[in-house]
């Protein structure tokens, strides 16, 4: 292993020989110079310097001037400022130039060592601590998974797993990542059994104590009660947003908003836009939408857009549930031109009581990823998928618009209609030409399938689902399964394996974030 190389610039370098010897005995390599010009020359000629110690009060080229020039050519090189001056403006100027740390003279050798450990070894130290902490909690999470959890406890376990995923993203230990992945698989297997036991009961007995808030009563229970007479509310529905993606975006939001509540709801089945989002805006289960608004509902096997009447469904629900007049707006963003409209009109939304913005980017990303080889590489796993989500959002017209809204003062509700899971296990299904093409759920007649891989609802009315035909059956893939027909099985197995899909049963698809924020 190569020695850590330190460049130390100080016009009184001779007085620092004890500190330099202290470091050299601990296997650090120290290059000592007496002025800023020599420090810059060393930075240019020596490519493998790991950290710079820089005296703030050198004659000639000062420490701050040297720092600025170092950062011009080596912006990521850590610099530690060493100063006799504790004046606030000096430290503010240095910190503004992104110093890694600062020390006050006389410098204690142990202080130097701690600074080096923090700067050079921090990633390794954090990784080791993260791994050891997860090892301690692994057993507890496993016990929780198999302890007969209720709807709220499943959310807590899911959030714990996400928390460790995010921490281990920064870890160098692939072994811990693999162990966590196995634990998540175990959790999804048990969660699928939980949903299999409970789902039909929840749908048909909504007043039971163990029934979670679900898509069809989300607006009634979570949105309408939060509306305020003196403050506009924006409900941002990011299609396909998972809880882990929310946690990646949260630090951006909290620059301008204060998180008042991090809540959740359970998506109905199928966890797909046609069913779950229509259900959210209608305040009804799919079969009820079909019954009350037959012209606004299309079954899977019918031609046409399946989410074309969301605004109408929302307006009808507002009339039915909110017993006072409110000003409501609805915007669906499916392309850049629509996003620009949101940016241009954001101040107009401040005159409404409730503005619903449906943003389809994440859903388009997940589907495009299946089709485009470049996106397959960019979003090859959960870590990359999260990173791509943040990169998009941080540079989006939507984020610009939300910052403007925050400055004017508003309540922001961030949620989704369902999540998505990376599929890996193929499950064969046989059906007729009317059978739907979705990879995570199927509806059709005379379906043949492996019952171990699915939750089946043989009578659609049990799940309050439409009945395209008299003998229609719904099946939902559990865990990370995806449905394939026997024809061209190997081709499609390779094509769809390791892609993000939705429609079935998993923690990622069903447990959805509902976040309440207020402008700072």
Residue pairs with C-beta under 8 A, 6 or more apart in sequence:
2 48
3 27
3 28
3 29
4 27
4 28
4 29
4 50
4 51
4 116
4 120
5 28
5 29
5 31
5 46
5 48
5 49
5 50
6 23
6 28
6 29
6 30
6 31
6 49
6 50
6 51
6 52
6 53
6 116
7 31
7 33
7 39
7 42
7 43
7 46
7 49
7 51
7 52
7 53
8 16
8 20
8 30
8 31
8 32
8 33
8 52
8 53
9 33
9 34
9 35
9 36
9 38
9 39
9 52
9 53
9 54
9 55
9 58
9 63
9 66
10 16
10 32
10 34
10 53
10 55
10 58
10 82
11 34
11 35
11 55
11 58
11 59
12 55
13 32
13 33
13 34
16 32
16 107
18 109
19 107
19 109
19 112
20 30
20 32
22 109
22 112
22 113
23 30
23 109
23 112
23 113
23 116
24 30
26 113
28 116
31 42
31 46
31 49
33 39
33 42
34 58
35 58
35 59
35 60
35 61
36 58
36 60
36 61
36 62
36 63
36 65
36 66
36 69
37 60
37 61
39 52
39 54
39 66
39 70
40 61
40 66
40 69
40 70
42 49
43 49
43 52
43 70
43 73
43 74
43 77
44 73
49 77
50 78
50 120
51 77
51 78
51 79
51 80
51 100
51 116
51 119
51 120
52 70
52 77
52 78
52 79
52 80
53 80
53 82
53 112
54 63
54 66
54 67
54 70
54 79
54 80
54 81
54 82
55 63
55 82
55 83
56 62
56 63
56 64
56 81
56 82
56 83
56 84
56 85
56 90
56 94
57 63
57 83
57 84
57 85
58 66
61 69
63 81
63 82
63 83
64 90
64 93
64 94
64 97
67 79
67 81
67 94
67 97
67 99
68 97
70 77
70 79
71 77
71 79
71 97
71 98
75 98
78 100
78 101
78 119
78 120
79 99
79 100
80 99
80 100
80 101
80 102
80 103
80 115
80 119
81 94
81 99
81 101
81 102
81 103
82 102
82 103
82 104
82 105
82 107
83 90
83 91
83 94
83 102
83 103
83 104
83 105
84 104
84 105
86 104
91 102
94 102
95 102
100 115
100 119
101 115
101 118
101 119
103 111
103 112
103 115
117 125
123 170
123 172
124 172
126 170
126 171
127 170
127 171
127 172
127 173
130 167
130 168
130 170
130 171
130 176
131 168
131 171
131 173
131 176
133 167
134 164
134 167
134 168
134 176
134 179
134 180
135 176
137 160
137 164
138 179
138 183
141 157
141 160
141 161
141 183
141 187
142 183
142 186
144 153
144 156
144 157
145 157
145 183
145 186
145 187
145 190
146 190
149 157
149 194
150 210
151 210
151 211
151 212
151 266
152 212
154 191
154 194
154 507
154 511
155 264
155 511
157 187
158 187
158 191
158 243
158 507
158 511
159 243
161 180
161 183
161 184
161 187
161 507
162 243
162 244
162 247
163 247
164 180
165 180
165 184
165 244
165 382
165 383
166 244
166 247
166 248
166 386
168 176
168 177
168 180
169 383
169 386
171 177
184 507
185 479
185 480
187 507
188 421
188 478
188 479
188 480
188 506
188 507
189 478
189 479
191 505
191 506
191 507
191 510
192 455
192 478
192 479
192 505
192 506
195 455
195 505
195 510
196 455
196 478
196 505
198 210
199 269
199 455
199 463
200 457
200 462
200 463
201 208
201 211
202 208
202 210
202 211
202 212
202 214
202 266
203 214
203 268
203 285
203 462
203 463
203 464
204 462
204 464
205 211
206 217
212 265
212 266
213 221
213 222
213 264
213 265
213 266
214 265
214 266
214 267
214 268
215 265
215 266
215 267
215 268
215 275
215 276
215 277
215 279
215 280
215 417
216 268
216 279
216 280
216 282
216 283
216 284
216 285
216 288
217 283
218 265
218 280
218 415
218 514
219 280
219 281
219 283
219 314
219 317
219 321
220 283
220 317
220 321
222 263
222 265
222 413
222 514
223 233
223 235
223 354
223 413
224 318
224 321
224 322
226 233
226 411
226 413
226 516
227 233
227 322
227 326
227 353
227 354
228 411
229 353
231 409
231 410
231 411
232 349
232 350
232 351
232 352
232 353
232 354
232 355
232 410
232 411
233 353
233 354
233 355
233 410
233 411
233 412
233 413
234 349
234 354
234 355
234 356
234 357
234 402
234 405
234 410
234 411
234 412
234 413
235 354
235 355
235 356
235 357
235 413
235 415
236 357
236 359
236 398
236 402
236 412
236 413
236 414
236 415
237 277
237 280
237 356
237 357
237 358
237 359
237 415
237 416
237 417
238 359
238 361
238 362
238 414
238 415
238 416
239 273
239 277
239 358
239 359
239 360
239 361
239 362
239 363
239 416
239 417
240 362
240 363
240 365
240 366
240 416
240 417
240 418
240 419
240 420
240 502
241 362
241 414
241 415
241 416
241 419
241 512
241 513
242 416
242 419
242 420
242 508
242 513
243 264
243 419
243 508
243 511
243 512
243 513
244 382
244 386
244 508
245 362
245 385
245 386
245 389
245 390
246 414
246 513
246 515
248 386
248 387
248 389
248 390
249 389
249 390
249 393
250 259
250 515
252 390
252 393
252 394
252 399
253 259
253 402
253 412
253 414
253 515
253 517
256 402
256 403
256 406
256 407
256 519
256 520
257 406
257 412
257 517
257 518
257 519
257 520
258 517
258 518
258 519
258 520
259 515
259 516
259 517
260 516
260 517
260 518
261 515
261 516
262 513
262 515
263 513
263 514
263 515
263 516
264 511
264 512
264 513
264 514
265 415
265 512
265 514
266 510
266 511
266 512
267 276
267 417
267 418
267 419
267 509
267 510
267 512
268 275
268 276
268 279
268 285
268 286
269 275
269 441
269 455
269 457
269 463
269 474
269 476
269 504
269 505
270 276
270 438
270 440
270 441
270 474
270 476
270 503
270 504
271 418
271 419
271 440
271 502
271 503
271 504
271 505
271 509
271 510
272 418
272 438
272 440
272 441
272 502
272 503
273 306
273 307
273 363
273 417
273 418
274 300
274 306
274 307
275 286
275 465
276 417
276 418
277 307
277 310
277 358
277 417
277 418
278 286
278 289
278 297
278 306
278 307
278 309
278 310
278 313
279 285
279 286
279 289
280 417
281 310
281 311
281 313
281 314
281 317
281 356
282 288
282 289
282 293
282 313
282 314
282 316
282 317
283 313
283 317
283 320
283 321
284 292
285 464
285 465
286 297
286 464
286 465
286 466
287 460
287 461
287 464
287 465
287 466
287 467
288 464
289 296
289 297
289 313
290 297
290 466
293 309
293 312
293 313
293 316
296 308
296 309
296 312
296 313
297 466
298 304
298 305
298 306
299 443
299 466
299 468
300 306
300 436
300 438
300 443
300 468
301 434
301 436
301 468
310 330
310 332
310 358
311 330
311 332
314 328
314 330
314 356
315 328
315 330
318 326
318 328
318 354
326 353
326 354
327 351
327 352
327 353
327 354
328 352
328 353
328 354
328 355
328 356
329 349
329 352
329 354
329 355
329 356
330 355
330 356
330 358
331 338
331 341
331 342
331 345
331 355
331 356
331 357
331 358
332 338
332 358
332 360
333 339
333 341
333 342
333 357
333 358
333 359
333 360
333 361
333 398
334 360
334 364
336 397
339 359
339 396
339 397
339 398
340 397
342 357
342 397
342 398
342 401
343 397
343 398
343 400
343 401
343 404
346 401
346 402
346 404
346 405
347 404
347 408
349 355
349 405
350 405
350 408
350 410
357 398
359 398
361 392
361 396
361 398
362 389
365 375
365 379
365 388
365 389
365 392
366 420
366 499
366 500
366 501
366 502
368 375
369 375
369 376
369 378
369 379
369 499
369 500
370 376
370 495
370 496
370 499
370 500
370 501
376 499
378 384
378 388
379 385
379 388
379 500
380 498
381 422
382 422
385 422
385 500
393 399
402 412
405 412
405 519
406 412
406 519
406 520
407 519
408 519
409 519
410 518
410 519
411 516
411 517
411 518
411 519
412 516
412 517
412 518
412 519
413 514
413 515
413 516
413 517
414 513
414 514
414 515
414 517
415 512
415 513
415 514
415 515
416 512
416 513
417 512
418 502
418 509
418 510
418 512
419 502
419 506
419 508
419 509
419 510
419 511
419 512
420 500
420 501
420 502
420 508
420 509
421 440
421 480
421 500
421 501
421 502
421 504
421 506
421 508
421 509
422 480
422 498
422 499
422 500
423 439
423 440
423 477
423 480
423 481
423 482
423 496
423 497
423 498
423 499
423 500
423 501
424 480
424 482
424 497
424 498
425 453
425 479
425 480
425 481
425 482
426 481
426 482
426 483
426 484
426 489
426 493
426 497
427 449
427 450
427 453
427 454
427 477
427 481
427 482
427 483
427 484
428 449
428 450
428 483
428 484
428 485
428 486
428 489
429 435
429 442
429 447
429 448
429 449
429 475
429 483
429 484
429 485
430 447
430 448
430 449
430 485
430 486
431 442
431 444
431 445
431 446
431 447
431 448
431 485
432 444
432 445
432 446
434 444
434 445
434 468
434 469
435 442
435 443
435 444
435 445
435 447
436 442
436 443
436 444
438 483
438 503
439 477
439 482
439 483
439 484
439 496
439 501
439 503
440 476
440 477
440 481
440 482
440 483
440 501
440 502
440 503
440 504
440 509
441 474
441 475
441 476
441 477
441 503
441 504
442 449
442 474
442 475
442 483
443 460
443 465
443 468
443 472
443 473
443 474
443 475
444 472
444 473
445 469
445 471
445 472
445 473
446 471
447 473
447 475
449 456
449 475
449 483
453 477
453 478
453 481
454 475
454 476
454 477
454 478
454 481
455 475
455 476
455 478
455 505
456 473
456 474
456 475
456 476
457 463
457 465
457 473
457 474
457 475
457 476
458 473
460 466
460 467
460 472
460 473
460 474
461 467
463 474
465 474
475 483
476 503
476 504
476 505
477 483
477 503
477 504
477 505
478 504
478 505
478 506
479 505
479 506
480 506
481 504
482 496
482 497
482 501
484 492
484 493
484 496
485 492
502 509
503 509
